[in-house]
Amino acid sequence: MVSDYVEGYLTEDEVLQTARARGAELGCPSVGPGAGAALRFLAATLRARAVVEVGTGSGVSGLWLLRGMAPDGVLTSIDVEPEHQRAAKRAFAEAGVPPGRTRLIMGQALEVLPRLTDGGYDLVLVAAAKTEYPRCLEEGVRLLRPGGVIVFDNALCDGRVADPAHRDPETVAIREVARAVRDDESLVPVLLPLDDGLLAVTKL
């Protein structure tokens, strides 16, 4: 299948595979290899030095981002679950990431994001509670420099977004974000069918 070929185009090394397995044990899903490769690509294209990640998980997405960022870039990662951040910290150490390149903040994203610097970030990844996506969009766009990119994971919501019959809160929230970025002339979006969907938006 085409999707299998895309997901397997770039293979994950042992560090990523181990981090993914830890995530499965903790019950926190990780971005697939295709989505991870896209995140690395975006970080490299932007020459990102300052990245915010909402939803640390077990460190899989963080590893992909760090591998695309500038060598002195810093990843700020927010998660409400301490065991997730412990798993991510272990993954970063196993990958040889210097401690100064990651800043792990434990807390609710919508309480932490307002404290971060306006226009101070190249890339923002949102991969946490889907019902919070609309407010994360507001905060994320504020954090971006011009030309920066915000990415929403799980933007297809297991295919439910395309079916108007689905009106659950998560699906409605994702539709709201997709509609908002499409209608905002200061934003340029693209919806990528990688993994469970990536909605990437650049700020003009």
DAGIQUI-V157936 format. One record per pair of residues at least 12 apart in sequence whose C-alpha atoms are under 6 Angstrom apart, sorted by sequence separation. I is the first residue (numbers start at 0). J is the second residue. D is the distance in Angstrom with one decimal. If there is no record, write none. Layout:
I;J;D
I;J;D
This chain:
188;200;4.2
187;200;5.5
187;201;5.2
186;201;5.7
186;202;4.9
186;203;6.0
185;203;5.5
47;68;4.9
48;69;5.5
55;76;5.5
46;68;5.9
47;69;5.7
55;77;5.8
120;142;5.8
121;143;5.9
46;69;5.6
49;72;5.7
54;77;5.6
55;78;5.4
119;142;5.8
120;143;4.9
39;63;5.2
43;67;4.4
48;72;3.7
49;73;5.3
50;74;4.9
51;75;4.8
52;76;4.6
53;77;5.0
54;78;5.0
117;141;5.6
118;142;4.5
120;144;5.8
39;64;4.9
42;67;4.9
43;68;5.4
48;73;5.9
51;76;5.8
117;142;4.6
118;143;4.6
119;144;6.0
122;147;5.6
124;149;5.8
6;32;5.5
38;64;5.8
42;68;5.1
57;83;5.3
75;101;6.0
79;105;5.3
118;144;4.3
121;147;4.6
122;148;4.9
123;149;4.6
124;150;4.8
125;151;4.9
126;152;5.1
6;33;4.5
56;83;5.1
73;100;4.4
74;101;4.8
75;102;4.6
76;103;4.9
77;104;4.9
78;105;5.2
79;106;4.5
122;149;5.7
35;63;5.5
39;67;4.4
73;101;5.5
75;103;5.9
77;105;5.8
78;106;5.8
79;107;5.5
27;56;5.9
57;86;5.0
58;87;4.0
57;87;4.5
22;57;4.9
18;57;5.8
130;169;5.1
129;169;5.3
155;195;5.6
18;59;5.9
155;196;4.9
130;172;5.4
153;195;4.8
154;196;4.7
133;176;5.5
153;196;5.1
154;197;5.4
154;198;5.8
152;197;4.9
151;197;5.7
151;198;5.0
150;198;5.5
150;199;4.4
149;199;5.8
149;200;5.3
148;200;5.4
148;201;4.3
147;201;5.6
146;201;5.9
147;202;5.7
146;202;5.1
145;202;5.5
146;203;5.5
145;203;5.5
50;120;5.7
49;120;4.9
50;121;5.9
52;123;5.8
18;90;5.9
49;121;5.6
50;122;4.9
51;123;4.7
52;124;4.7
53;125;4.8
54;126;5.2
50;123;5.7
53;126;5.7
54;127;4.8
47;121;5.4
34;193;5.5
33;193;5.8
34;194;5.9
31;194;5.6
